[in-house]
Amino acid sequence: MDLRDADLISIQEVRDLLAQATAAQKKFALFSQEQVDAVVEACAAVAAEAAEPLARLAVEETGFGNVLDKTAKNRFASTNVWQAIRGMRTVGILREDREKHILEVASPVGVVAAVIPSTNPTSTAIYKTLIALKARNAIVLSPHPSASRCICEAAGILSRASVSAGAPEGLVQCLQHTTLAGTQELMRSHSTGVILATGGTGLVRAAYASGKPAYGVGPGNVPAFIEQTANIVKAIADIFAGKTFDYGTICSSEQSIVVEEPASRMALEECRRQGAYFLSPDEARKVGALVFLPGLHAPNTKIVGRPATTIAEIAGIDVPPATRVLIARLDPAQVGREFPLSAEKLSPILALYVVADLAAGIELCERLLRFGGLGHTCAIHSQNQEAIRQFGQAVPAFRVCVNTSSVHGSIGYSTHLFPAMTLGCGAPGGNITSDNIGPRHLMNVKRIAWESREVEHRSVPASRRMEGSAGGERAASDIAGDAAAGGTASARPLSSSPLDRAHIAKTVARVLTERGWIGGGDMRSEGHRDVRDEVPEAALRERPSPSELASEIAGRVFQTGRGSRAEGAAGAPRSKPPSGNAAPSVPPAPSAPPETGAAPKIDVVPFVSEADVQRAVTRGEKIFIGPKTILTPSARDLGFERNIFIETEGSSKR
């Protein structure tokens, strides 16, 4: 193998880093919420401190944007994101629904494969690392080749901070040798839990085609609509603030101004006053030719993230030195590939359209979004609340920013949206979610749910449903034997031959006699105290005969898991209760048959269902239980709640 091959080196590096990240994540998954938060806080703090040096390095390496705005983005990705996720619970029980009896438990996804773009390199690396660690994941960053140095520097700072805060080595990793083959290996590896893909359409599609869960983003051809009641001065200031922020490198920056005709004159004047240069038709053609690479619908990196004056110079156009934005006026019909200025332009270039009314504005904004920003972001400037609601519900964008810059609003800086550098575009934009991505997207939620409605066992006759059966019915003799022994029966299948009540009663009587529970056995030999002095004399006189006891237990075998619902079921008649009003709810097994003339004795019962407890509650009686007594869960809860049980020595709440 020729290790000088860049693809092979990259692929091997991916495998090594994934192995280290996987091992580290297994340890990190055991951290408490406090330990996780300490690690994330430490990373956020050092990233905020390094915001300016990282911004300077990014501008020097890529040539995109400016140091001032990239510094602000780095601080946003560290400080604002940490403030948003600080109180978020990502370990243990997230929520308990007491009404529906459901527990929600956090579970990390493992290793996050994070593809980082060149337009927002260090800020995206910081943001993705913080949300991945908050959810107890490891992260492996795959930097854009043109921004590899600054991204790896950011990852190194974060990795050292995490280790100093107690995290295992290898939790934060970054590829030093990035190739397409290496990135594909990272996305397809069985060690990867989820992909965070920020980049071009091809990259996002590759992430979705990898076979791994992936969060991708789409292009953002953002229109900003100025309705006639808008504060025009503020509206233009907001639009320009978004469009010039880091020279338009954020995908949610404004790409077009759509202004309602009654406000158009004032809007045009305000654009000029705030530093816009309006292109002539010929100049617009020259600038339009620079937006995309020749013959391709791909951004031309020569103008991406460059100031307006630089772009004008490249196009051969003289503009004032204070020019902030280049604006081309287009007709509302001019939307599509043949009109490049109507598309997403990652630079301070805007198209401007004038429309007759709100309905026409909604229609044009929808066409612009469908051309290249479906599901992403839209903005409206208006004082008419009804117009805002109508516009917001109609446009096919999942972030509609009102009276603010679309950039700052969409990422959660000037709105209460979740602070994020990865903005989902939903199904219309080809993404799995329309959310701003956060820690909750990078963990699974386990749900522990208690039964709220009994299952109808239609395939099993009522007469064959066994008390407490979970995975199949058992022979009556097996259950009786287990009950007498105080143990748990194995899951032996029920015989195919039909069972009858008389046979079960006979079997139960034999087993109880063998165990000494009837026929002269003394329970004190099993370690139980004599409870005869604690039971009314009437109850001692009226306890059932062995045959009645066997019939009673046999009848119980035919019940379903909820005894009260099974009573009266076909094929499961209850045995005749002992005469008198003082009989115990569950007939106690006598230590000697009445026929022998031995002194009557009350012993513990072998089995208690919810129905037995309910009867005891109704009759004001007690039930005697011992260490070998089998209690159904519902019987146990209700019995101890109502103080029905009298526990003999050695018994416990089971």
Secondary structure, 3 states (H helix, E strand, C coil): CCCCCHHHHHHHHHHHHHHHHHHHHHHHCCCCHHHHHHHHHHHHHHHHHCHHHHHHHHHHHHCCCCHHHHHHHHHHHHHHHHHHHCCCCCCCEEEEECCCCEEEEEEECCEEEEEECCCCHHHHHHHHHHHHHHCCCEEEEEECHHHHHHHHHHHHHHHHHHHHCCCCCCCEEECCCCCHHHHHHHHHCCCCCEEEECCCHHHHHHHHCCCCCEECCCCCCEEEEECCCCCHHHHHHHHHHHHHHHHHCCCCCEEEEEEEHHHHHHHHHHHHHCCEEECCHHHHHHHHHHHECCCCCCECCCCCCCCHHHHHHHHCCCCCCCCCEEEEECCCCCCCCCCHHHCCCCCCEEEEEEECCHHHHHHHHHHHHHHHCCEEEEEEECCCHHHHHHHHHHCCEEEEEECCCHHHHHCCCCCCCCCCCCECCCHHHCCCCCCECCHHHHEEEEEEECCCCCCCCCCCCHHHCCCCCCCCCCCHHHHHHHHHHCCCCCCCCCCCCCCCHHHHHHHHHHHHHHHCCCCCCCHHHHCCCCCHHHCCHHHHHCCCCHHHHHHHHHHHHCCCCCHHHHCCCCCCCCCCCCCCCCCCCCCCCCCCCHHHCCCCCCCCCCEECHHHHHHHHHHCCCEEECCCCEECHHHHHHHHHCCCEEECCCCCCC
